[in-house]
């Protein structure tokens, strides 16, 4: 089995707060993200993604890959924190670039209490859930630039072995 940076981080960097561990996660460290808010057990998240010479495309706006890379694991990470007895991953990610990001961007994610209640009920009923989350990246003028829809798979331990995963 290969090196897993997330497991390494949980074990050897557990003395650091979650926000700092996110900032040090290798792909995001190189993107120079800054966690502005990671509150209420991951129910309220704000992350700044700076527009730099590395993240700027030929048109002068932020590369979509930078935005998608940051947006991809946010909802699953929040679900993993709230439902620790389950395995969680991104099942589907849709990224709609509404307008060019020509300033630093801010990812805004909020976990609605009613969505959390729905997931708890579905897990109790079916022992699995596939919720959808909508969030976005906003520019320095508070305009939505990138709309994200993330569908998350929340499954019981051992699920991947039952369905014949390569793991």
N, C-alpha and C positions, 0 to 999 in steps of 0.2 A: 504494500500500500504506500502511496506517495505522501509527501509532506502536506499537511493540512494546516494552513495558516490560521484558520478560525479556531481550530482545536488548540493549536499552540498558544494563541492569544488568550483563550479562556483559561488555560492552565498556568502559563508562565507570566502573563501580564495582568492577572486578576486583581492585583493591588491598584491598578489604574481604573479610573471611572470609565464606564462604557463610552462616554463621549470622546475621551482621549484615545481609547482603543480604536474607535472608528477612524479618527484622524490619522492614526498610525498604520491602518490597514494599507498594505503596500500600493495597490492601485490608486487608492484615494489620497494617500500621502503624497504621491507624485502629482496628483491633481491639486494639491494644497487646499483641500476642503477645510472648513471651520465649522464645528458643531456649535450652533448658537443656542439651541434649546433641545434637550432630550429629557422630557419631563413626564411625570405621572406614569412611570413604568412603561415608557415608549409609546404612550398614547398621543403625545404632542411632540413633534419633531420639526426642527428648523435647521437647515444646513446651508451654509454659503459655499457656492462654487465660483471661484474667481475667474474672470476673463483675463487670461494671460497670453503672452506670445505663443505659448504651447497650445492653448485651448482655442485660439482664434483661427478660423478658417479663411480661405481666400477672399470671402465676401466681408470679412471683418466681424462676423458674429461667431458665437460659440459653436464648436463642433457638436453635432447631435450625439455622437458617440460618448462624449464626456457626460452629457445630460442623461442619456440612457443608462450608462454605467453606474451613475450615482442612484438613479431612480429604481433600478431593477431590484435590489435586495431589501429596500426599506420596508415595504409591507410585510414580506416574510420574516424579517428580523423582529418586527413588532409583534407579529403573531407568535413567533417562537418564544418571545419573552412572556406573553400572556397565556400561552398554552404549552408550558414546558414539558408536558408528558407526551407530546406528539412530535412527529417529524414534519418539517415545514419546508416548502420550496416554491419558487415562482413557477406557475404552470403556464401562464401566458402574460406577455407584456405588450401593451399597445402604447406607442408614443406618437403624439400628434404635435408637430411643430407649428404652432398657431402663428407665431411671429418670431423674427430673428432675435436672439439674445445678444444685444450689443453692449450690455453692462455685466457686472457680476450677477450671478443668478442665485436665487434662494429657493431651495426645495422646501415645500410646506406639506406636511403630512399630519393628519389628525385621525385618530381611531375613534369613531363615534360610539358612544355607550350602547346605542340600540343595535349596532352591528356586532359588538362584542356579545351582547345577550343572544342574538340570533345564532352566532357561532357556537356558544355554549349549549344552546338548545339542540342544535343540529348534531353536535358531538355526542350529547347525551342520547339522542335518538338513533343516530346512524354510525357513531364512532369515527366519523370523518366529515370534512367540510371543504367546500371550494368557494370561499367568498371572493368578491371583487371589490377592489378599492380604487377610488379616484382621487388623485392629488396632482400637484403641478409644480413647475418651476417658474418663478416670477422674476422680472427684471428689476432694476433699481428704481423704476417709476411705478412699481406695484402693479404691473400689467402681467397677465398670464401669457407666458411665451411658449410653454410646453405642457400639454395636458397628458397625464399618464393614467392609464388604466392597467392595474395589475391584478391578475387572478392568482390566488394563492391556494396551493394544495396543502391541507392539514390532514395528516394521516397517522394512524397508530404505529407504534414501533413494530418493525418487522414487515411492514406493508410492502416495501420494495422487494423483499425476498419472496413474498407470496405471488407477486405479479411477474416474476422472472427477470428482475433487473440484472444488469451486468455486474453489480457490486457484489 
